[in-house]
Amino acid sequence: MNISKQIAQWRIVAASVCGTSHLKNNQLCQDAHHWQILSDNVLVAAAADGAGSASLGKVGAMIAVETAIENISTKGLTRKSLTDDALVRSLLNDAILAAKKAVEAEAATCDKQPQDLATTLIMLVATPEVVAVVQIGDGLAVAKDRMGNLLALTMPDSGEYINETTFLTSPSALDAAQMRLWRTDIVNVGIITDGLQMLALNMVVGEPHKPFFFPLFEFVANTEDKTVAKEQLVKFLHSERITQRTDDDLTLIIAAFNDS
């Protein structure tokens, strides 16, 4: 008997990889991600994309995701407490504010300006009954419900010009944040950074692309070995199918709730 199949739980696979343009120029991957499964099947996950123009964009991205997850994971969340909409929104606000302050504090420590650590940030909290997301900048968060509907929780915040977006360190960051709370039976969630937008978004209709997400949801739902699954995800992100379409850094977080 496969015991793991009998226990209701989140399964999650995530990776950040360096884009081909950065590899050619011997640059670091500017993306970062972090996640935790808290007690009572509460999943928290975050992804960030450090600005290419920022000298310490990678540092900003790492601090942002780690601070946001640490902030929310210390609140003793339960599925019951997440039934309060106002509490959920307050938790998300607190987490991005903590991340913003931590990035700004690191900039001061390094004798840099906050924009030198500029980064986007997407953070998600999910249980089998609710998913809530806050996002500053581009990238995308999605969920699939039990009926098979793919829900666009956020959409990329692209500015007037190409590659322009709002960053966590921007003065208007908190005002520009997208926040979405969706109460339904959640079976999958996903987060991407902007390097995957051309593949994961149907640009014609401005909706997430089912042929991109659904096979990935199936993959994570059936994964048994976390190490092998991550290796396979990294291989997918480095594959020709992906690199022919984008040369940017890539982050993909995919989760499935298995209750049978």
Disulfide bonds with the S-S distance in Angstrom:
none
